[in-house]
């Protein structure tokens, strides 16, 4: 078999060379085409012989030329750069009814009233919502100290961005102290609203209740009321002070020889209180005058007393 293969291969090569030489010798176009065809047939025959040689068990007629498999190319999609999704803001819903500005027209915070005083609180409110306030909207008490407050009807309409004055009549409590009442507006359907981002904060009135506190009398107590003896010596001084109610009195002694330091007395109600005594030095003969000066609550100077002083050797 190998000898036959070699012999056939040699014949094929000789045929190819012969065809090539004829072409170079200047054959016409038809002969050139025939020669090219012969060469091609010779190549195919050679391939069949080689195939038979490599597969001796197969008959030559079962061998078919293996078709040439051309490479395939797959298009590669271009990679696009990724971009972050565009942020779309979510619209927030503003309260339909809201107060955006509040001004105290009367009774600023910590205004002082006596027990039982009547007064009128007035606020100026700005409609900061998206809807008009109806005339039947109300000013209502929410919590805190009532102070006699009642519900008040608004009385007229208020468009967005417009202002309105609302007022309520109040009474100061009977006991001294600080009091605060909180209020809101209320729609005709009974929903309350105020100021703040969620329109849920109340506005207020805040007062201080204090009796008409004052000192009506202040006398000096001296012991001894007349002094005769060796000098220097000390005289005991105290003050009896009358006040109209609860509060704190500050005072000091004014003498012909100088003033004392300031002291204080706290009153629980209307009464007379005698202060703790102090020692006042005397160094020479003469008349020592002493009186009490009330520094608070009402600057007052009361009548003096005279203390005769006689110094002996």
ZANUVO-198106 format. One line per field, with one value per residue (C-alpha): residue number from 0; residue in three letters; chain; y, z, x. Coordinates in Angstrom, 2 decimals, always signed. Each point is the difference from the previous one (the first is absolute). Layout:
REM ZANUVO-198106
n (NUM  ...);
res (ALA  ...);
chain (A  ...);
north (Y  ...);
up (Z  ...);
east (X  ...);
***
This chain:
REM ZANUVO-198106
n (0  1  2  3  4  5  6  7  8  9  10  11  12  13  14  15  16  17  18  19  20  21  22  23  24  25  26  27  28  29  30  31  32  33  34  35  36  37  38  39  40  41  42  43  44  45  46  47  48  49  50  51  52  53  54  55  56  57  58  59  60  61  62  63  64  65  66  67  68  69  70  71  72  73  74  75  76  77  78  79  80  81  82  83  84  85  86  87  88  89  90  91  92  93  94  95  96  97  98  99  100  101  102  103  104  105  106  107  108  109  110  111  112  113  114  115  116  117  118  119  120  121  122  123  124  125  126  127  128  129  130  131  132  133  134  135  136  137  138  139  140  141  142  143  144  145  146  147  148  149  150  151  152  153  154  155  156  157  158  159  160  161  162  163  164  165  166  167  168  169  170  171  172  173  174  175  176  177  178  179  180  181  182  183  184  185  186  187  188  189  190  191  192  193  194  195  196  197  198  199  200  201  202  203  204  205  206  207  208  209  210  211  212  213  214  215  216  217  218  219  220  221  222  223  224  225  226  227  228  229  230  231  232  233  234  235  236  237  238  239  240  241  242  243  244  245  246  247  248  249  250  251  252  253  254  255  256  257  258  259  260  261  262  263  264  265  266  267  268  269  270  271  272  273  274  275  276  277  278  279  280  281  282  283  284  285  286  287  288  289  290  291  292  293  294  295  296  297  298  299  300  301  302  303  304  305  306  307  308  309  310  311  312);
res (UNK  UNK  UNK  UNK  UNK  UNK  UNK  UNK  UNK  UNK  UNK  UNK  UNK  UNK  UNK  UNK  UNK  UNK  UNK  UNK  UNK  UNK  UNK  UNK  UNK  UNK  UNK  UNK  UNK  UNK  UNK  UNK  UNK  UNK  UNK  UNK  UNK  UNK  UNK  UNK  UNK  UNK  UNK  UNK  UNK  UNK  UNK  UNK  UNK  UNK  UNK  UNK  UNK  UNK  UNK  UNK  UNK  UNK  UNK  UNK  UNK  UNK  UNK  UNK  UNK  UNK  UNK  UNK  UNK  UNK  UNK  UNK  UNK  UNK  UNK  UNK  UNK  UNK  UNK  UNK  UNK  UNK  UNK  UNK  UNK  UNK  UNK  UNK  UNK  UNK  UNK  UNK  UNK  UNK  UNK  UNK  UNK  UNK  UNK  UNK  UNK  UNK  UNK  UNK  UNK  UNK  UNK  UNK  UNK  UNK  UNK  UNK  UNK  UNK  UNK  UNK  UNK  UNK  UNK  UNK  UNK  UNK  UNK  UNK  UNK  UNK  UNK  UNK  UNK  UNK  UNK  UNK  UNK  UNK  UNK  UNK  UNK  UNK  UNK  UNK  UNK  UNK  UNK  UNK  UNK  UNK  UNK  UNK  UNK  UNK  UNK  UNK  UNK  UNK  UNK  UNK  UNK  UNK  UNK  UNK  UNK  UNK  UNK  UNK  UNK  UNK  UNK  UNK  UNK  UNK  UNK  UNK  UNK  UNK  UNK  UNK  UNK  UNK  UNK  UNK  UNK  UNK  UNK  UNK  UNK  UNK  UNK  UNK  UNK  UNK  UNK  UNK  UNK  UNK  UNK  UNK  UNK  UNK  UNK  UNK  UNK  UNK  UNK  UNK  UNK  UNK  UNK  UNK  UNK  UNK  UNK  UNK  UNK  UNK  UNK  UNK  UNK  UNK  UNK  UNK  UNK  UNK  UNK  UNK  UNK  UNK  UNK  UNK  UNK  UNK  UNK  UNK  UNK  UNK  UNK  UNK  UNK  UNK  UNK  UNK  UNK  UNK  UNK  UNK  UNK  UNK  UNK  UNK  UNK  UNK  UNK  UNK  UNK  UNK  UNK  UNK  UNK  UNK  UNK  UNK  UNK  UNK  UNK  UNK  UNK  UNK  UNK  UNK  UNK  UNK  UNK  UNK  UNK  UNK  UNK  UNK  UNK  UNK  UNK  UNK  UNK  UNK  UNK  UNK  UNK  UNK  UNK  UNK  UNK  UNK  UNK  UNK  UNK  UNK  UNK  UNK  UNK  UNK  UNK  UNK  UNK  UNK  UNK  UNK  UNK  UNK  UNK  UNK  UNK  UNK  UNK  UNK  UNK);
chain (A  A  A  A  A  A  A  A  A  A  A  A  A  A  A  A  A  A  A  A  A  A  A  A  A  A  A  A  A  A  A  A  A  A  A  A  A  A  A  A  A  A  A  A  A  A  A  A  A  A  A  A  A  A  A  A  A  A  A  A  A  A  A  A  A  A  A  A  A  A  A  A  A  A  A  A  A  A  A  A  A  A  A  A  A  A  A  A  A  A  A  A  A  A  A  A  A  A  A  A  A  A  A  A  A  A  A  A  A  A  A  A  A  A  A  A  A  A  A  A  A  A  A  A  A  A  A  A  A  A  A  A  A  A  A  A  A  A  A  A  A  A  A  A  A  A  A  A  A  A  A  A  A  A  A  A  A  A  A  A  A  A  A  A  A  A  A  A  A  A  A  A  A  A  A  A  A  A  A  A  A  A  A  A  A  A  A  A  A  A  A  A  A  A  A  A  A  A  A  A  A  A  A  A  A  A  A  A  A  A  A  A  A  A  A  A  A  A  A  A  A  A  A  A  A  A  A  A  A  A  A  A  A  A  A  A  A  A  A  A  A  A  A  A  A  A  A  A  A  A  A  A  A  A  A  A  A  A  A  A  A  A  A  A  A  A  A  A  A  A  A  A  A  A  A  A  A  A  A  A  A  A  A  A  A  A  A  A  A  A  A  A  A  A  A  A  A  A  A  A  A  A  A  A  A  A  A  A  A  A  A  A  A);
north (+0.00  +2.41  -0.65  +0.69  +3.22  +1.17  -0.86  +1.82  +3.00  +0.09  -0.11  +2.84  +2.17  -0.67  +0.97  +3.26  +0.88  -0.84  +2.20  +2.83  -0.24  +0.08  +3.17  +1.70  -0.95  +2.41  -2.12  +1.74  +0.86  -3.21  -2.19  +2.00  -0.62  -3.71  -0.21  +1.73  -2.45  -2.91  +1.28  +0.36  -3.55  -1.31  +1.66  -1.54  -3.41  +0.36  +0.88  -3.13  -2.21  +1.42  -0.48  -3.64  -0.53  +1.43  -2.02  -3.40  -1.64  +2.31  -0.56  +2.75  +0.76  +0.83  +2.78  +3.44  +3.20  +1.79  +3.44  +2.87  +1.66  +3.73  +1.83  +1.86  +3.42  +1.13  +3.69  +1.35  +2.61  +3.23  +0.60  +3.25  +1.80  -0.29  +3.17  +0.55  +0.27  +3.56  +1.04  +1.09  +1.91  -1.13  +2.83  +0.56  +0.97  +3.30  +0.26  +1.47  +2.03  +1.46  +3.15  +1.25  +3.23  +0.97  +3.46  +1.07  +3.15  +0.16  -1.74  -0.99  -3.01  +0.46  +3.00  +0.56  +0.11  +0.04  -2.88  +0.34  +2.58  -0.26  +0.50  -0.64  -1.97  +0.82  -1.93  +0.84  -3.23  -0.57  -2.60  -2.05  -2.89  -0.64  +0.50  +2.92  +0.17  +0.20  +2.53  -2.82  -1.19  +0.28  +0.91  -2.87  -0.71  -3.10  -0.50  +1.75  +2.61  +0.88  +3.45  +0.23  -0.41  -0.73  -1.08  +2.96  -0.04  +1.52  +2.09  +0.49  -1.85  +0.10  -0.90  -1.56  +2.49  +2.38  +0.86  +0.23  +1.20  -2.43  +0.79  -1.62  +1.46  -1.51  +0.28  -0.19  -2.88  +0.74  -1.41  +1.47  -1.85  -0.39  -1.18  -1.05  -0.89  -1.67  +0.63  -1.15  +0.73  -2.49  -0.62  -0.23  -3.80  -0.04  -0.45  +2.09  +1.50  +2.36  +0.84  -2.12  -2.29  -2.31  +2.83  -1.82  +2.52  +2.26  +3.72  +1.41  +2.74  +0.11  +2.26  +0.46  +0.53  +2.06  +1.85  +3.76  -0.47  +3.02  +1.16  +2.37  +0.54  -0.50  +1.04  -0.25  -1.82  +1.06  -1.61  +1.92  +2.96  +2.31  -0.78  +1.28  -1.77  -0.82  +0.35  -1.66  -1.98  -1.82  +0.71  -2.72  +1.02  -1.84  +0.95  -0.76  -0.05  -0.19  -1.46  -0.42  -3.54  -2.77  +1.02  +0.91  +3.31  +1.26  +2.82  +1.62  +2.43  +3.56  +1.71  +3.30  -2.04  -1.94  -2.73  -3.69  -2.84  -1.15  -2.68  -1.70  -1.38  -2.40  +0.42  -2.79  +2.34  +3.42  +0.37  +1.80  -1.61  +1.16  -0.53  -1.65  +2.57  +1.32  +1.68  +3.62  +1.57  +3.43  +1.70  +3.49  +2.03  +1.47  -0.90  -3.04  +0.17  -3.23  -0.82  -2.92  +0.30  -2.48  -0.85  -2.45  -0.38  +3.74  +2.42  +1.71  +1.85  -0.05  +2.35  -0.16  -0.39  +1.78  -1.80  +2.28  -1.20  +1.17  -1.37  +0.06  -0.22);
up (+0.00  +0.88  -3.33  -1.89  +1.89  -0.80  -3.65  -0.32  +1.81  -2.44  -2.97  +1.40  +0.57  -3.58  -1.29  +1.94  -1.27  -3.57  +0.21  +1.41  -2.79  -2.65  +1.56  -0.02  -3.65  -0.84  -0.51  -0.88  +2.51  -0.55  +0.46  +3.08  +1.50  -0.81  +1.56  +3.16  +0.18  -0.41  +2.77  +2.27  -0.79  +0.64  +3.44  +0.91  -1.11  +2.13  +3.01  -0.57  -0.23  +3.17  +1.74  -1.08  +1.20  +3.45  +0.22  -1.54  +1.26  -1.96  -3.67  -2.24  -1.27  +3.54  +0.42  -0.75  +0.08  +3.34  -0.59  +1.20  +3.11  -0.09  +3.30  +1.17  +1.59  +2.64  +0.23  +3.46  +1.21  +1.06  +3.76  +0.88  +3.18  +2.79  +1.33  +3.31  -0.33  +0.02  +3.42  -0.22  +3.14  +1.62  +0.55  +3.65  +0.99  +1.89  +2.70  -1.37  +3.18  +1.79  +1.85  -1.08  +2.01  +3.45  +1.52  +3.54  -0.38  +3.74  +3.15  -0.88  +1.87  +3.77  +0.30  +3.68  +1.32  +3.42  +1.04  -1.61  -2.59  -3.33  -3.26  -3.75  -1.93  -3.73  -2.52  -3.65  -2.03  -3.61  -2.18  -1.27  -1.44  -3.44  +0.90  +1.19  +3.63  +0.22  +2.17  +2.23  +0.93  +3.76  +2.53  +2.54  +3.29  -0.27  +3.37  +2.84  +2.20  -1.16  +1.67  -0.87  -3.76  -2.24  -3.65  -2.40  -3.62  -2.58  -1.56  -3.55  -2.70  -0.30  -3.33  -0.21  +0.93  +1.65  +3.72  +2.58  +3.63  +2.43  +3.64  +3.17  +3.38  +3.00  +3.80  +2.09  +2.54  +3.70  +1.08  -0.71  -2.63  -3.72  -2.24  -3.68  -2.15  -3.42  -2.96  -3.61  -2.83  -0.90  -3.37  -0.47  -0.10  +3.43  -1.01  +2.03  -1.52  +1.01  -1.15  -0.86  -2.92  +0.84  +1.25  +3.34  +2.42  +2.21  +0.68  +3.51  +2.53  +2.98  +3.05  +3.53  +2.81  +2.92  +2.76  +0.11  +2.29  +1.84  +3.35  +1.88  +3.16  +1.34  +3.47  +1.74  +3.31  +2.00  +3.15  +2.03  -1.27  +1.94  +0.73  +2.72  +0.71  -1.22  -3.69  -2.40  +0.58  -2.04  -0.41  -1.24  -2.99  -1.61  -2.33  +0.24  -3.57  -1.11  -3.46  -1.88  -1.25  -0.96  -1.31  +0.94  +1.50  -0.21  +2.30  +1.87  +2.91  -0.70  +2.99  +0.65  +0.25  -3.30  -1.57  +0.80  -2.49  -1.80  +1.58  -1.07  +1.48  -1.77  +0.67  -0.42  +0.12  +1.29  +3.41  +2.19  +0.41  +2.26  -1.45  +1.64  +2.05  -0.99  +2.16  -0.82  +1.56  +1.74  +0.65  +1.19  +1.79  -2.04  -1.58  -2.29  -2.52  -1.63  -2.52  -2.33  -3.78  -2.03  -3.21  -1.36  -0.88  +0.15  +0.73  +3.22  +2.90  +3.38  +3.00  +2.09  +3.70  +2.09  +2.51  +2.50  +0.70  +2.89  +0.29  +3.48  +0.88);
east (+0.00  +2.77  +1.73  -3.18  -0.53  +3.48  -0.42  -3.32  +1.39  +2.91  -2.34  -2.07  +3.03  +1.19  -3.46  +0.04  +3.46  -0.94  -3.11  +2.05  +2.58  -2.69  -1.43  +3.37  +0.48  -2.86  -3.05  -3.32  -2.69  -1.97  +3.01  +0.90  -3.37  +0.21  +3.39  -1.20  -2.87  +2.39  +2.16  -2.98  -1.14  +3.47  +0.04  -3.34  +1.22  +3.08  -2.15  -2.10  +3.06  +1.41  -3.33  -0.12  +3.54  -0.79  -3.20  +0.79  -3.16  -2.28  -0.72  +1.17  -3.51  -1.22  +2.52  -1.38  +1.97  -0.27  -1.53  +2.15  -1.44  +0.49  +0.36  -3.08  +0.09  -2.43  -0.71  +0.81  -2.44  +1.67  -0.11  -1.66  +1.05  -2.53  -1.58  -1.77  -3.78  -1.20  -1.42  -3.58  -1.05  -3.21  -2.42  -0.96  -3.48  -0.27  -2.70  -3.19  -0.51  +3.02  +1.13  +3.43  +0.39  -1.26  +0.32  -0.97  -2.12  -0.78  +1.27  +3.57  +1.44  +0.45  -2.30  -0.84  -3.57  -1.56  -2.28  -3.41  +1.07  -1.83  +1.89  -0.32  +2.61  +0.29  +2.11  +0.62  +0.05  +1.13  -1.75  +2.95  -2.00  -1.45  -3.67  -2.10  -1.11  -3.78  -1.79  -1.29  +3.51  +0.60  +2.69  +0.01  +1.77  +2.24  +1.72  +1.83  -1.66  -3.52  -0.17  -3.70  +0.53  -2.99  -0.25  +0.04  -1.26  +2.34  -2.76  +1.35  +1.93  +3.80  +1.64  +3.49  +2.78  -2.49  +0.01  -2.74  -0.19  -1.61  -0.71  -1.27  -1.00  +1.80  +0.16  +3.21  -0.07  -0.41  +3.38  +3.40  +2.01  +0.72  -2.83  -0.18  -3.01  +0.47  -2.31  -0.54  -2.41  -2.71  -1.69  -3.77  +0.45  +1.64  +3.66  +2.46  +3.15  +2.80  +3.50  +3.08  +0.84  -2.90  -2.27  -0.31  +1.57  -2.10  +0.51  -0.44  -0.55  +2.40  -0.38  +1.34  -2.50  +1.23  -1.82  +0.36  +2.96  +1.37  +1.35  -2.30  +2.06  +3.56  +1.13  +3.39  +0.43  +3.11  +1.35  +0.84  -2.01  +2.38  +3.63  +2.28  +3.27  +3.46  +0.67  +0.32  -3.19  -2.66  -3.68  -2.37  -2.14  -2.95  -2.84  -3.72  -1.37  -3.65  -0.80  -3.31  +0.55  +2.39  +3.42  +3.54  +1.09  +3.58  +1.06  +2.91  +0.51  +0.99  +1.74  +1.74  +3.22  -0.46  -2.14  -0.27  +0.23  -3.19  -2.19  -3.25  -3.23  -2.39  -3.74  -2.52  -3.02  -1.01  +1.71  +2.55  +3.44  +2.85  +3.45  +2.99  +1.94  +3.42  +2.64  +0.76  +3.13  +0.02  +3.34  -0.83  -2.61  -2.84  -3.31  -0.11  -2.87  -1.19  -2.74  -0.91  +0.29  -2.12  +1.85  -2.62  -2.79  -0.66  +2.86  -1.01  +1.57  -1.75  +0.22  +3.20  +0.53  +2.64  +2.23  +1.82  +3.56  +2.18  +3.50  +1.61  +3.69);
***
